[in-house]
């Protein structure tokens, strides 16, 4: 028998036959075992099913806890002489595999099926997506793959947080797969929140918890928040949560139930609020002259013939207001008309009752009705400030040689305007209009309670006036703070049931209104006016609306077609996270904000405040 020679390894003597030792020497000597340098696994060889940028890593049993899903790793390639270092993220696994045999081998299946215990030694396997190669400490796009048997090292929470850009002042929740890694959003960067947020998901997925938690964080960071509440769900957020399940989760997170301070409720005049006991509850009225005539026509769904006649009545109103000295009445007011853009705003002092009176008289003229009886007495009465100046108004209308005919069209417009008048929500002296100085006060939370209004048309009229007024106010604030943008008030508008306002059908029917929203969305980014769209029907939002958003919080979405559509819009989210979307639990969400390196699966923090319909 050949002579036996010895080598030492880690204090243990290993003996090789002489012929084997010669072969080992020819091969370069014995392989040194992995050093105890913190590695938790090694990369594997590629197989026929391997994918670009995806690496299989084998993990010893004792290190499986070190590589949970979404954990970040560093890989030191063993390619001789190149010294490449890669960064990656676990996108699949960990999966458990038995040592030496297949997991579906006959012996494992047979023993399990017959109620017997057979537990071979096992290891783990994870799939790591390569995020980049480190070049002098800076990540760059990878040019190669790590070599097989390259050591894999886990990164600490602090390192992972920095790499993923999860730092900020607003706490959204914990990254799932990490013990104490919080996902945070910067509150001060204009490049993040004002680039608009979409909170999407099916009913019961946790959207309300997410919204109320964000509003709480916005308030703490001096962001003025305007929440359009279509169901009255958030009117009690000034009180601490009373939900048992929510209290248990708060306690587990080391948090306590607490209401949001600085809240106030605004509801349409003549309508109720779901929290009448709130100590800061106020009625508001709309100003008709703040609404673009084109937006009014779209929201009221005028036909083409009705649009022609309505715009003619607006022209008549301008002439009448000027002749009667109502507007413009000063040189300054006259100069302001040069900058008037009727695609975004109405004509000053053109109230709803003025428009009704003009349309009513135009209908009489088109029908060749007498304006006076045989005694010369007027056969009509006016509702507006034209009352007492009927003869002057008749003269203005009679001077219109190109007044369109067709009494039914005029009467149809009159009927629609009459419906608005009966609502008593425009120019109502018993309530005040929106105070935009108050709405943009830092840290103030204004809840627009629309729960007592079932009409989408009324809600859209409110949203249209609100967004237009906020944009004007932020333009003013931007002009005042242009040299010191840190003093610019930060404003976030949260629109619940956004599909009712911006569904594909409504955008098609109301292109002018959508263009106004899109213009606000684009200009608002520079003026720190952010929009948050919340909906359980994301399939109704058109691609143009989704394109306005750069930040997404995606709760459970069961519709595969919706998920497929979102994939084309939202970048930086792993395929594995998309696959999990339909099975997310309540309170879980896939989050991708503009500042983040990639999307993360997050356990959203529980809300500390009271909701009427907690999920």
Protein Blocks (a to p, Z undefined) as FASTA:
>chain_A
ZZdddddeehiacdddfklmmmmmmnnpaadddddehpabdcddddfkbcehiacddddf
klmmmmcghiacddddfbehklpacddddfedcddddehiafkbmklmmmmmnopacddd
dddddddddfbdceehiacddfbdcdehiacddddfklmmmmnopacjbdfbdcehiakl
ccdddfkbmklmmnopadeddehilpmmmmmmmmmmmmmnopacddddfkopmmmmmpcc
fbfklmmmmmmnopacdddehiacdddehiacfblmbcbbcdddddfklpcfklmmmmno
pafklmmmmmmmmmmmmmmmmmnomaccbfklmmmmmmpcfklbccehiafklmmmmmmm
mmmmmnopafbdfkopafbdcfblmnoplmmmmmmmmmmmklcehjllmmmmmmmmmmmm
mnopgopakbccddfklmmgghiacdddfklpcblklmmmmmmmmmmmmmmmmmmmmmmm
mmmmmlpccdddddehkllmmgfklmmmmmmlmmmmmmmmmmmmmnopacddddfblmlp
cfklmmmpcbdcddddfblklmmmmmmmmghiafklmmmmmmccehiacdddfklmbdcd
ddddddfbdcfbdZZ
